[in-house]
Amino acid sequence: MRPVRLASAVVITLLASVGLLRVTASSPAAAAAADSTSSHWVASWATSPTDDTFPVDPTLTSIPATLTKQTIRDVITPHLGGSELRIHLSNRFDSSPTTLGHVTIGIQASGAGATDIHDVTFAGSTSVTIPAGADVTSDPVDLKFAAFTPLAVSIYVPGILQGSITKHWTSNATTYYSGAFSGDRAGQASGSSFTGSLESWFYVDGLDVEAPASACSVVAFGDSITDGWVAGSTLSIPESTIPDNVNGRYPDDLQRRLDGAGVPISVVNAGISANELLSSTFSAFTGASGLSRFGTDALGQAGVCGILVLEGINDLGYGGATPAGLEAGYTQLISQAHAAGLKIWLGTILPASNAIADGVFIAPSSDTYRQQVNTWIRTQTLADGYVDFAAALQDPSNPSDLNPAYASVDSLHPSLAGYQAMANTVPLSMLETALR
């Protein structure tokens, strides 16, 4: 079921012609119509919901199958600071409504601790029931914070939830939770009640800030290489703990470059580990296909002005895709973005021929197909440009492999150094064209 955002502060318009949900207050047309001195909502942090049933997190830590009168404390790190925010919560994968009894947001202190805690309301109420398959947007909250300040979003579950916790599987950040029957701890500054932890985000899938009209968001859209996966074994799983809580994904590093250059763009992350553009082979934890989630996860972000797409390696590695199929998929994304008045850029697919997962061991044609797709990306004129991630990270002595200096132990995912190299490859001048 495609999610619906129920916003108290925005109008939701159904674009029936392309089957997408758009937030009209965030559209380029609305921004252009606004006075140059006005402000608007801009996505500062985002993540894409993946599932509600997978029993372990990426480090193979067990995820509670049931939540009973206990509190979750997600820690998220926004890319754009501000003094007024709103958050998005998701019940996208549950077939029943979910009631959350109390939601707060504050500044993370140490571990599960938090300071400057504020209640979050929804149409004036401190509790909210999210319909099945839907997202909900909060009322505005006054909280002053700077970019890259970790925020603690606490969510009290007042009843009993069994196997129905919509989450983003790969957080690379610690989420804390209190014990069963521990009650409402959402307003608690101390972290002492939060005795459990794992690495998936529960319910929260977005944070917007009130920003100047000159600012906008760019969505990094893709799979695990956008999500920031660093492998802990040659089989890719479990994920390494090296990237925990350091915000070392390529969109994070790209944000730091933009901030250093004074460019008013917020880069938000719509990557899902193991996601495919065309299908959803491992749907238990990989979300919907890129094509089917593009409207909500990319076009639906607040203040969006551009999208950078890097997806396809999983389609080639285990999805059975052909170059023609991927090229047709990219063309659909380009058409949808341009119909919405947005810039869109494509990233070339990274090499992985010597990897076990997605390499030629399990998909003999994957590297040949990858090179054909990359040639198409470099020569097509449909998109507004491309980023040659593959050329920047390939092994100079064997361009079909990742450069060992930039590779995780699985030879598929970049290391933190590799993600920095990816961010360094993106021309800031290309992204700035979305501001004009």
C-alpha positions in Angstrom: 0.0 0.0 0.0 1.4 3.4 -0.9 1.7 5.6 2.2 -0.2 8.8 2.8 1.2 11.7 4.9 -1.4 13.2 7.1 -0.1 16.7 7.8 -1.6 19.4 9.9 0.5 22.1 8.3 0.7 21.1 4.6 -1.8 20.3 1.9 -1.4 16.9 0.2 -2.1 16.6 -3.5 -2.6 13.4 -5.4 -0.9 13.4 -8.7 -3.1 10.7 -10.3 -1.4 10.9 -13.6 1.8 9.4 -12.3 0.5 7.7 -9.1 2.6 9.9 -6.8 2.0 11.8 -3.6 3.4 15.3 -3.5 3.4 17.8 -0.7 2.3 21.0 -2.5 3.9 23.4 -0.1 7.2 21.8 -0.9 7.0 21.9 -4.7 9.4 24.1 -6.8 6.3 25.9 -8.2 5.2 26.9 -4.7 8.7 28.0 -3.8 9.0 30.1 -6.9 5.7 31.7 -6.2 6.8 32.6 -2.6 8.3 36.0 -1.8 12.1 35.9 -1.8 12.0 36.9 1.9 9.7 34.1 2.9 10.5 30.8 4.5 9.4 27.2 3.8 9.7 23.7 5.1 12.9 21.9 3.9 13.8 18.3 4.6 16.8 18.2 7.0 16.9 14.5 7.7 15.1 11.6 6.1 15.2 7.8 5.9 13.1 5.4 3.9 11.0 2.8 5.8 11.9 -0.8 4.9 9.7 -3.3 6.7 8.0 -4.2 10.0 8.9 -7.9 10.5 12.6 -8.6 10.0 13.8 -10.1 13.4 17.4 -8.9 13.6 19.2 -5.6 12.8 22.2 -5.4 10.5 24.6 -6.4 13.2 22.4 -9.5 13.9 21.1 -8.1 17.2 17.6 -9.3 17.9 14.8 -6.8 17.3 11.9 -7.0 19.8 9.0 -8.9 18.3 6.6 -7.2 20.8 6.5 -3.7 22.3 4.4 -3.4 25.5 4.0 -0.1 27.3 7.5 0.9 26.6 9.5 3.8 25.0 11.8 3.9 22.0 14.4 6.6 21.7 15.7 7.1 18.1 18.8 9.2 17.5 18.8 11.1 14.2 21.3 13.7 12.9 19.8 16.5 10.8 21.8 18.2 8.0 20.1 21.6 8.2 19.8 23.5 11.5 16.9 25.6 12.5 14.6 26.7 15.4 11.3 25.3 14.2 10.9 21.7 13.0 8.3 19.0 12.3 8.8 15.3 12.3 7.3 12.5 10.1 6.4 9.1 11.6 5.5 6.0 9.5 3.2 3.1 9.8 3.9 2.2 6.2 4.2 -1.6 6.6 1.5 -2.4 9.1 -1.9 -3.6 8.0 -3.5 -2.1 11.2 -3.6 1.4 12.7 -0.8 2.1 15.3 -1.4 4.3 18.3 1.6 6.1 19.8 0.9 7.6 23.2 3.5 10.3 23.6 6.3 11.7 21.3 9.1 14.0 22.3 12.2 15.5 20.7 15.3 16.9 22.3 19.0 17.2 22.0 20.9 14.0 22.6 23.1 14.2 25.6 25.2 11.1 26.2 24.0 7.7 25.0 20.3 7.5 25.6 20.2 10.7 27.6 18.6 13.9 26.3 18.2 17.6 27.1 15.9 20.4 26.1 13.0 17.9 25.6 9.9 19.1 23.9 6.5 17.4 23.4 5.5 16.7 19.8 1.9 17.1 19.0 -0.3 16.0 16.1 -3.3 18.3 15.3 -2.9 19.5 18.9 -2.8 16.1 20.6 0.1 14.5 22.3 -1.0 11.1 21.1 -1.5 10.0 17.5 -3.1 7.0 15.7 -1.4 6.4 12.4 -3.6 4.6 9.8 -2.4 1.4 8.2 0.1 2.1 5.4 0.3 5.8 6.2 2.8 8.4 7.4 1.8 11.3 9.7 3.4 14.8 10.0 3.6 16.6 13.4 2.7 20.1 14.3 5.6 22.6 14.3 7.9 22.3 17.3 10.2 25.1 18.6 13.7 23.7 19.2 16.9 25.4 18.2 19.7 23.2 17.0 22.6 23.3 14.5 23.4 21.0 11.6 24.8 17.7 12.7 23.4 18.0 16.2 22.1 14.6 17.2 18.5 14.7 18.2 16.6 12.2 20.4 13.1 11.3 19.2 11.3 9.4 21.9 8.1 7.4 21.2 5.9 5.8 23.8 3.9 2.7 22.8 1.0 2.6 25.2 -0.5 -0.8 24.2 0.9 -4.0 22.8 2.4 -4.1 19.4 3.3 -7.5 18.0 5.5 -7.7 14.9 4.2 -4.4 13.6 7.0 -1.9 14.0 7.7 0.0 10.8 11.4 0.7 10.7 14.4 1.6 8.6 16.6 -1.5 8.9 20.1 0.0 8.6 20.6 3.1 10.8 24.3 3.1 11.5 23.1 4.9 14.6 22.1 3.5 18.0 18.4 3.3 18.9 17.5 2.8 22.5 14.4 1.3 24.1 13.1 0.8 27.6 11.9 -2.5 29.0 8.5 -4.0 28.6 5.9 -2.4 31.0 8.4 0.4 31.9 5.8 3.0 30.9 6.1 6.4 29.3 9.8 7.6 29.4 9.5 9.9 26.4 10.0 13.0 28.6 12.8 11.5 30.7 16.2 13.2 30.4 18.2 10.4 31.9 19.0 7.4 29.7 18.9 5.0 32.6 15.6 3.4 31.7 16.7 2.7 28.1 18.3 -0.7 28.7 18.1 -2.1 25.2 19.7 -0.9 22.0 20.0 -1.9 18.4 20.8 -0.3 15.0 17.4 0.3 13.2 15.2 3.4 13.4 11.7 2.8 14.6 8.8 4.8 13.2 10.6 8.1 12.5 11.3 8.7 8.8 11.7 12.4 8.4 12.5 15.8 10.0 11.9 19.1 8.3 13.0 22.6 9.4 11.6 26.0 8.6 14.3 27.5 6.3 14.8 30.5 4.1 13.2 30.4 0.6 16.7 30.2 -0.8 17.3 26.8 0.7 16.2 23.4 -0.7 16.8 19.7 -0.3 18.5 17.2 -2.6 17.6 13.6 -2.2 20.3 10.9 -2.4 18.3 8.0 -3.7 19.6 4.5 -3.9 20.6 1.2 -2.2 23.1 0.2 0.6 25.9 2.3 -0.9 23.7 5.4 -0.3 22.5 3.9 3.0 26.1 3.8 4.2 26.6 0.1 4.7 30.2 -1.0 5.7 30.6 -4.7 5.5 31.7 -6.8 8.5 32.6 -9.9 6.5 33.3 -11.0 2.9 29.6 -12.0 2.7 28.6 -8.4 3.5 26.6 -9.4 6.6 26.8 -8.6 9.5 27.4 -5.0 9.0 30.6 -3.6 10.6 30.2 -1.4 13.7 32.9 1.0 12.3 30.3 3.5 10.9 28.2 3.6 14.1 27.2 7.1 15.1 29.8 8.9 13.0 27.6 10.0 10.1 30.1 8.8 7.5 27.7 8.0 4.7 28.5 9.7 1.4 25.4 12.0 1.7 26.8 13.1 5.2 30.2 13.8 3.7 28.6 15.6 0.8 26.6 17.8 3.2 29.8 18.8 5.0 31.3 19.9 1.6 28.2 21.9 0.8 28.2 23.6 4.3 31.9 24.4 3.9 31.1 26.1 0.5 28.1 28.0 1.9 25.6 26.3 -0.5 22.1 26.3 1.0 21.2 22.7 0.1 20.3 20.0 2.6 21.2 16.4 1.4 18.7 13.8 2.7 19.2 10.1 2.5 16.7 7.8 0.7 18.9 4.8 0.5 17.8 1.3 1.4 20.2 -1.5 1.9 19.7 -4.3 -0.7 17.1 -2.2 -2.5 16.6 -2.7 -6.3 15.3 -0.2 -8.8 13.1 -2.5 -10.7 11.9 -5.2 -8.3 12.1 -6.3 -4.6 13.7 -9.7 -4.4 14.3 -9.6 -0.6 11.2 -7.6 0.4 11.4 -8.8 4.0 13.8 -6.0 4.8 14.5 -4.0 1.5 11.3 -2.0 1.1 9.5 -1.4 -2.1 11.4 -1.1 -5.4 13.0 2.2 -6.3 10.4 2.8 -9.0 7.5 2.3 -6.7 8.8 4.3 -3.8 10.3 7.2 -5.8 7.2 9.4 -5.5 7.1 9.3 -1.7 10.8 8.9 -0.8 12.2 11.4 -3.3 9.6 13.6 -4.9 7.6 13.9 -1.6 10.4 15.4 0.5 9.9 18.9 1.7 11.5 21.6 -0.3 13.0 19.2 -2.7 14.8 20.7 -5.7 16.9 17.7 -7.0 17.5 14.0 -6.8 20.8 12.1 -7.2 20.1 8.5 -8.1 22.6 5.7 -7.5 20.9 2.3 -7.9 21.1 -0.8 -10.0 24.0 -3.0 -8.6 21.5 -5.2 -6.8 19.3 -5.5 -9.9 22.3 -6.8 -11.8 23.7 -8.9 -9.0 20.6 -10.9 -8.0 17.6 -9.2 -9.5 18.1 -10.6 -13.0 18.0 -7.2 -14.7 19.4 -6.4 -18.1 20.9 -3.0 -19.2 17.8 -2.3 -21.2 15.6 -2.8 -18.2 17.7 -0.5 -16.0 17.9 2.2 -18.6 14.1 2.1 -19.0 13.8 2.4 -15.2 16.1 5.4 -15.0 14.2 7.0 -17.9 11.0 6.6 -15.8 12.6 8.3 -12.8 13.9 11.1 -15.0 10.5 11.7 -16.6 8.8 11.8 -13.2 11.4 14.2 -11.7 11.1 16.6 -14.7 7.3 16.5 -14.6 7.6 17.7 -11.0 10.0 20.5 -12.1 13.0 19.0 -10.4 16.6 18.4 -11.4 17.8 14.8 -11.5 21.3 13.3 -11.9 22.4 9.7 -12.3 25.4 8.1 -10.6 27.5 5.4 -12.3 27.4 1.9 -10.7 30.4 1.0 -8.7 32.5 -2.0 -9.7 32.2 -5.3 -7.7 33.4 -8.1 -9.9 35.5 -9.7 -7.2 32.7 -9.5 -4.6 30.8 -12.6 -3.5 27.5 -10.7 -3.2 26.6 -9.0 -6.5 29.8 -10.1 -8.1 30.5 -12.3 -11.1 30.5 -15.4 -8.8 26.7 -15.4 -8.6 25.9 -13.2 -11.6 28.5 -13.9 -14.4 27.1 -11.1 -16.6 26.9 -8.5 -13.9 30.1 -6.6 -14.7 29.6 -6.6 -18.4 26.1 -5.3 -17.9 27.3 -2.8 -15.4 29.8 -1.3 -17.9 27.1 -1.1 -20.5 24.8 0.7 -18.1 27.5 3.1 -17.1 28.3 3.9 -20.8 24.6 4.7 -21.2 24.6 6.9 -18.1 27.7 8.8 -19.3 26.3 9.4 -22.8 22.6 9.9 -22.3 21.2 13.4 -22.4 17.9 12.8 -20.6 19.1 13.6 -17.0 20.5 16.9 -15.9 24.0 15.4 -15.5 25.8 12.4 -13.9 28.4 11.7 -11.3 31.1 9.2 -12.2 31.3 7.3 -8.9 32.7 4.2 -10.7 35.6 6.0 -12.3 36.5 7.6 -8.9 36.5 4.4 -6.9 37.6 1.7 -9.3 40.9 -0.1 -8.9 43.4 1.6 -11.4 44.9 -1.8 -12.1 41.6 -3.6 -12.6 38.6 -1.2 -13.3 36.1 -4.1 -12.7 37.0 -4.1 -9.0 36.8 -1.5 -6.2 40.0 0.2 -5.3 41.2 -1.6 -2.1 41.9 1.8 -0.5 38.2 2.5 -0.7 36.6 -0.9 -0.2 35.0 -2.8 2.7 36.1 -6.4 3.3 33.4 -7.6 1.0 34.8 -5.7 -2.1 31.2 -4.5 -2.8 30.6 -1.7 -0.3 32.9 1.3 0.2 34.7 1.9 3.4 34.3 5.2 5.2 37.2 6.4 3.1 35.4 5.3 0.0 32.2 7.2 1.0 34.3 10.3 1.5 35.8 9.7 -2.0 32.3 9.4 -3.4 31.2 12.7 -1.8 34.3 14.4 -3.1 33.3 13.3 -6.6 30.0 15.1 -6.7 30.4 18.6 -8.4 28.9 21.1 -6.1 28.3 23.4 -9.1 26.0 20.7 -10.5 23.9 20.6 -7.4 23.8 24.4 -7.3 21.9 24.4 -10.6 18.9 23.1 -8.7 18.8 26.4 -6.8 18.2 28.5 -9.9 
